[in-house]
Amino acid sequence: MTLWTAHDAEAATGGQAIGNWSANGVSIDTRTLKSGDLFVALKAARDGHEFVAQALSKGAAAALVSHVPEGVAQDAPLLIVDDVLQGLEALGRAARARTKAKVVGVTGSVGKTSTKEMLGTVLGGQGKTHAAEASYNNHWGVPLTLARMPVDADFAVIEIGMNHPGEIAPLAKMAKPDIAVITIVAPAHLEAFESVDEIAREKAAIFEGLVEGGAALINGDMDTTELVASIALEHGVKAMQFGALDTADFSATKIDLNDQTTIVRCNIQGTPTIFKIGAPGRHFAMNALATLGVAHHLGLDLAVSLGDIGRWLPPQGRGTRERIVMDVVEDHLSFDLIDDAFNANPTSMIAALEVLSAAKTGRNGRKIAVLGDMLELGIGELEMHRSLADQPFFSEIDVVHCVGSRMRVLYEALPEDQSGRWCETAEELAQCAHAIVHSGDVLLVKGSKGSKVSRVVDAVRKLGHSAPMSQQEGG
């Protein structure tokens, strides 16, 4: 299906189209480019204009550029604009203007991507749904997601993130959500903000982009809930709430964490119901509640939504659990890996440790945590690391290995029988992978992306062959 014609793209951007081309997709990376894509020559670590010739040779329909690149014919299919990023933004705004899809905007300190994926699953069960790829939630990710939106989409889910003040409002105004979701406000990126209240104000800037008559759905269990709700009111919106409080519009009355599932009893605007998630985690339960809140607001079938929630599994690196079989003959010689290495802040770290504490080990197995530094926390970051040991379920974890200078304070606070290894870098610990995990263990790996604890994940996977737990257990 054609996404952009030369004429439409030219009209959207005010640029100059060369050739009568049509594109089926939009790409910013020649490594993942598909034949028929419009290649966008963004400037990042390298100038995308250097790859235009390669993109065209791989079958790109055209390239969005600010000039004809060296080595590219003057009559090559191009869309020439003054600024490539601004051109991509213009495509995004035009895609939003022409769609009849109901657009959901998702932001929050924790749970954006998981909630976006849940929404993609649930909305996708009841209409053609377009959702952001991976964590495409920044100044180029949001316009790229919008520019890729099919004309005939019924729903769209746009993830909106930030690292510094002033980033969310312009992205929200571009996305123009029909409903805006704030998953939670937590101490993340505190290096760039004076307080958690300031983070809340930045997250609440998503309301600036709401369409007329749009809705807001916010976490009702936060210290900043009242502040966020008041900002919604300033924009003429009474925010619906989800959470554990009885007063919430979408309220969890009981959450049971099992070894591989979460059972949630809840009220959906007064209607008692129960649903299952195919992964353990109180945070997943709250993300699911937000998802059901959106589905209810959009008038979707509740029974179908509940069934689709039960089929959702976490994205890789965000709590995915898999079994690593270490012996091809003795397949009982295995351990479980919980890969949560994509990112971390105190809130998500506590949630992951609670999941580990509830996990069931094999015979003679242990619950083991590999914890990497939590970054961008600013003043008080060392105490945030050390205080993880004060969590009531922390004592149920048998061994804790720590990576990075910040995590050293936690390591030094651990009792002797719980402390494993401390390493300055993840690479050092990865080299010891064979010594930190044994058959029957459940191993959690969690840390900020910059701590590179994903290298430990890679190393322990190489100790055997892996399969998702859902495949191991037959569903």
N, C-alpha and C positions, 0 to 999 in steps of 0.2 A: 504493500500500500504506500502510495506517495505521501511523504511527509512535507517536503518543501519543493516547490518548483522554482526555477530561476526568477520568474515573475513575482511570485509571492515573497520570496526571500529579499528580492530587491526592494519591493514595496515596504516590507517590514523594517529594513535597516536603513533605507535611503542610500544604499550603496549602488555600485555599478556591476551588473551581472554580465559576464562574458559567456556566450553560448546559451543554448536553450536546453538546459539540463534539468533533471528532477532527482531528488534525493529521497531515499527510504529511511534514513537514520542520520544521526549526528555523532561525530567522533572527535576526540581530542588527542588520540593516541594511535599511531600507526600500528602498534603491536596488537591492538584489539580491533582495529578498523575492519569493517565488513564491506564487501563490494556494494556500491550504491550509497554509501554514507557521504554526507557532507563533512569534510575534514576542516576543523577549526584550528587555525595556526596560532594558538595562544603562546604567550611568552611565559615560561616558568624557569626551570633550571637551564633550559636551552630554548632558543627561539624556534617556535613551531614552523616558521617559514623554511627552516632548513630541511624539513621533512615533507614538504608539499609534493615535490617530485616523486618521492617514494610512495606517498599516499595515492597519487594519481595512478602510478604504475600498479598498485595493488587493487585498483578498481574503484577508487573514490569517485563519486558522481561529480564533485566539484570541491573547491577549497575556499574557505573564508579567510581572506588575507587583507593586509593593508597596502600591499604592493605586489607586483609580479616578481616572484622570487627568482633568484639566479638559477639557471638551468631549466626553467619552465617556459614553455612556448607562450608567445604573446596572445595566441588564440586559445589557450587552454581554458577549460571550464572553471571559472573563478567567480567569486563575489568579492569585489574590492570595496573596502570601507575605510574610514579614517582611523579607527581603532578597533582591533579584533575583539577584545573583551566587550566593549560597548556594542559591537555588532551582535555578539552572542546574547547579550542582555536584551537587545531589541527583538531578536528572534524569540526569546523567552516570553517577553511581554506580548508579542503578537500571538504566540501559541495560547497564552492564557486568555487573551481577548476573544479568540475564535472558538474556544471550547465551550461545550455545554456541560462539562463534567462538574460534579461536586468536588471541590478541592479541600483537602484536609492538610493543614499546616501543623507540624509537630516540632516542638522545641523542648528543652529541659537540660539540666546538668547531667542526668543519668537516664538511660532507657530510651533515648530518641530512636536509635536504629532498631532496637528490638520492637518497640511500639510501631514504628513504620513498617517493619516486616509483618507483624501481626495484622495490622490494618490491610496490608496488601493481600494477605491470605483471606481475611474475612470479607473484605469488600469484593475481592476477586471471585468469591463464591457466588456473588449476586449481581455481577455486572463487569464490564470490561474495565480493568483497573490498571493505571499507570503509576508506578512508584519509583522513587529515587533509587539509583543503583548504589550499592555499597553504602558509604557514608558521604555521599555527595551533598554536603550541606553548607558549603561556604560561598564566597563571592563568585566563583565560577561553577560550583556544583549545582546551585539552585537554578541559574539561568540555563545550564545544560540540561537539567532534568525537565524544565519547562519546554525547552526547544525540542525535546524528544517526544513530547506528549502527542499521541495519536489524536487526530481530529475527532474520531468517534468514541473517545473514552467516556465511560460513565462516571468514573471516579479517578481522582489523582491524589497521591500522598506525597507531600513535599516536606522533607526534613530540613530544618533551619538551625544552624549552629552558630557559635561565636567563640572567639578567644579574647576579644577586646570590646570596650564600650562602643556603641554606635553601629554595630554590624547587623543586628537583627532587623531593625525597622526597614531599611531599604530593601532587604531580601523579602520581608513580609509584604511590602507594598508591591513588589514584583509578582509574588505568588498569589496575592489576593485570596486568602483562604475563605471558604464558606464557614468552616469551623476551625478554631485554633486550639491546640492541645498543649498544655504544659505538664510534662510528666512529673518533674520534681525540681525544686531548686535546692542545690547542695553546694558545699564549699569546693568548687572546681574553678580553675583559672583565677584563683584569688590573687595571683601576682599582679593581675591587671585591674583589680577592683579593690575598693577600700573595705568592703564588707559583703556579707551574704545578701543583705538588703539591696545593695547595688546590683548584685547579680540578678536578684528577683526583678528589679526594675528593667534591666536589660532583657530578660526573658519575656517580661510582660509587654515589651515593645512589639511583639508579634501581633498584638491587638490593633496596632496602627494600620495593619494591612487588611483587616477584615472587610469583606464586602458589606454593603448596606444590608442590615438584617442578619448579619453573621452571628455565630455563636462562639462561646468560649467554654472550655472544659479544663479544669485545673485540679491538681492534687489537693485534697482537703486536709491532709495530715501534716502539712509543713508549718514551720514556725512563721513563714512568710505568706501563708495563705491569705490572711486578711489584707495584707499589702497588695498582693497580686489581684485579689478580688476587687479592691477599691480602684485599682488602675483600670480594670475591665469596665467598671461602672463609669469612669471618666470618659470612656469611649462609647458609652451608651449601651453596654452589654452587661447583663447579669450572668455571671459565670456559674455554670453548673459545676458540681464537684464530685470527685470520686475518691474513695479511700476507706479507712476503717471506721470512721465515725458514723453513728446511726443517722446523723443529720445529712449525710452526703446523699446526693441524688442517685449515685451508683455506689452502694456500700457493701464492703466485704464483711460478713458477720463472723466467718471462721475460715482460717487458712491452714491446711494441713500439708506439711512438707513430708513427702515420702522419699524413698531412695531415688526413684527416677521420675516421679510425677508430683504435681501439686493439685490438691483438691480444694476448690473454692466454693464456699456457700455465700450467697450474696443476695442483695435486693436491687433489682433494676427498676428504679423509680417506683418502688413499692411492691414489685412483683418478686416473690422469693424464687430463687433458682440455684442450681448447682452446676459447676462445670469442672472439667479436668484439663490440665496443661501437661503436655508430654515432656516436661522438664521440671526439676525441683527449683523453687526459688520464690520467696515472698515478693521480690521485685518483679518477677514475671507475672505474678498474680495481679499486682497493681497495674502493670502495663496492659494486661488482658482486660481488666475492669475499664480502663480508659478506652480501649478498643471497642468494647461492648457499648460503652456510652456513646461513642461516635456512631456506631451502627444503629443504635436505638434512635438517636437524633435524626439520622438520615432515613428512618422508616424501614429499615431492613428486617427480614424475618429473623426473630430471635433464636428459634430452634436451629436454623441453618447456621447462624453465626456461632452458636455454642459448639456445634459439631466441628466447624472449621477451626475454632480455637484449639480444640483437642488434637488437631493434626499438625499444629505449628511446632517447629523445633527451632532452637536458637541458631543464629548465624555462626559460622566458624569464628572462633576466637572470642566469643561472647557467652561462654558457658556451655559450649558443646561438650557432651560426654561421649567418650568412645572407649572401646576395649582394645588394649594392646596385647596381642597373643605372642608370647616370646618363643614358643616352641611349636613347629609345624606338626609334630606328632602328638606331644602332650599339650593339647589345646587348653587344658585347665590351668596351665602355667601362664597366667595373664594378670594384668593390672588394669585399672580404669584411670583414664586421663580426663580431667575437666579442664578444657582449654578456654581460659578467660583472659587471654594475654593481650587483648586488643587495647584496653585502656583501663584506668583506675583512678578513683578518688575515694575519700573515706566512706561515702555512702555505698558505692558499688563494691568496695572491698569488704565491708561488713556483710553485705548481702551474699557475696561469694563464699565467705568463711562460714556463714550460717548453712549454706547448701552443703559444704564439705562436712560440717559437723553432723548433718542428718544422713549422710551417705552410709551405705552398708558395705563393709569390706568383705573380702574373701577370707578363707581360712588363714589364721595367723596374720591377717593383713593390718595395715596401719592407715590412718588418715594423715596425709602429708601435704603441707602447703609450701610452695615456692612463691615468695612474695617479692616483687620488684618495687623500686621507688615509685611513689605517687608524685607526679610533677606538677608544677605551676600552682602550688598551694600558698605561696607567699609566707608572710609572717605567721609563725605558729606551726609550720609544716613538720617540725621534728616532734612536737607533742602529738600531732595528729597521727604520726606513724607509731609512736610509743603507745598511745592509748588504745590501739587495736587489741593489745593484750588484756585490756579491762573488759572486753566483751564477754558476757556470761558463757557463751558457747565456745570460747577460744580454748578453754581447758580440755574440751573434747577432742582437740586435734593433737595427734601424737608427736609429730615432728614438724618443725618450721625451719625452712632454709630461707635466707634473706639475701637479696641482691641490691647493691648500691649504698652510697654513703648515707642516705636518709634512713634506709631500712636498718642501718646498723644500730640505731637507738632502740628499735624494737628487739633486735637480736640480743642486745645487752640486757634487756629487761626480762628475757625469757628464763624460766627455771632450767636448770642444767639438763633435766631429763627430757625437755621439750626442744631444746636448741639443737639444730642440725649444723649446717655450714653457713658461714657468711662469706660472700665473695664481692669484690668491688664491681665486677662486670658479669653480665649474664653468660658471656663466652666462657669464663672460668668455670662457672657451675655446670654449663653444658658439657664440658669435658669430663665431668664427674657423673654424668647421667646414669651410667651403669651402676653406680654405688649408692644412689639416693632412693631408688625404687626397687621393690621386689614383688614377686608374685603375691596376689591377694590385696595389694595396696590400692588405695584411691588417692590419686595425686592431683591437686589443684595447682595451676600456674596462673598467677594474676599479677598485673603490674601495668603502669602507664606504658604506652607504646614506645616512648623514648627510653625506657629501661631495657628494652630489647629482650625481655624474658621469653618472647616467642622463639628465641634460639634454643631455650631449654625444651620447649614443646617439640621443636624439630628433632632435637637430640634424643628425647625419650621415645618418640615415634620410631626412630631407627633401631630401637631395641627389639622390635618385632614387627608384625603387620597389624594394621588397625581396621576397625569397622565401627560405625556409629552404634551406640547402644540399642537404638531402635531396630537395627538390622539384627543385632546379636540376639535380642529378646523376642524377635518376631512381630514387632509393631509398636 
